Amino acid sequence: ALYFLSKTFFYISFGLLIFMTLITFTRIFTVKKKVNELIGSINDDLDNTASNVLTVFNLPVLIVSDNNEIVWFNNKFYESVNSNADVLIGKSLTEILGEKGTEDLKNNHYVTTSYCDKIFDVYETENMMDLNIQHILCFVDLTNLKKAASEYKLSRPVAAFIVIDNLDDITHNMREVERGQVVSKIQSVLEDWFSTVNGISRKISGDRYLFLFEERDLSSFTSNKFDILNRVRSIDFGERGRATVSIGVGLGNTFRECEEQASQALDMALGRGGDQVAIKKRDNSFQFFGGISGANEKRTRVRAR
């Protein structure tokens, strides 16, 4: 545009562009050279044995100055933590640990942090070199361990007992065929619910079911407040009323503990009037969902207590 408007301004601008480009490349070259000199000086500060050990050390290592400036990293840090680690030289440790993590490391010489989509335990040790304190940070990758721990927690067993509260009331004086049809309707809704997760369900009596699933699925049930209660309650048998269920959920370290906790939770749900879910946790506390229909108690209050 300048060429057509004013050739004089065009040539001046073009000259300035070339000049600035040369300055930019010169600065880039100078910075890279200074970074290499800085890394070399750190290696010189360390004795040859220490330098070689840290360079080939099998854990990622950072060296940080006393004012939290990153001055050196070893090969393992470049390979397994950040392949673009060169840009960290000269920057603050907060780029990796954040403000709180840096403060915790200063106070405790240890911190757990997330960086580059991984989880690390960072351990600090101090080294005095030419009257300057250098902080050597070792990074221990915990990513796979944390994933395994999370998967273990999510895959722990959960047991649930489900009872149809008012089956006898609904089917009173019904023929066996009609009773079977009532049970079939309720069971169909329950089985649809069972199939939403990767669990195991069994009918253990005419009105009672056992449901085993993983703890990862419990959060989805609690998030929708066990909508199975509403789905069963929506089954209308006319003058005989609507069906309701009580569910006792037990969490434990073994299947036996889960079964015992679930049984106690079911007693609590029935004692509170039914049409609800009671969850008995590992710390023996209870959590409840539902309980809006005002059904008759199936256990005495003393038994519930």
Buried (B, 14 or more C-beta within 10 A) or exposed (E): EEEEEEEEEBEEEEEEEEEEEEEEEEEEEEEEEEBEEBBEEBBEBBEEEBBEEBBEBEBBBBBBBEEBBBBBBBBBBBEBBBEEBEEBBEEBBEEBBBEEBBEBBBEEBEBBBBBEEBBBBBBBEEEEEEEEEBBBBBBEBBEEEBEEEEEEEEEBBBBBBBBBBBBEBBBEEBEEEEBBEBBEBBBEBBEEBBEEBEBEBEBEEEBBBBBBBBBBBBEEBBEEEBEBBEBBBEBEBEEBBBBBBBBBBBBBEEEEBBBBBBBBBBBBBBBBBBBBBBBBBEEEEBEBBBBEBEBEEBBEEEEBE
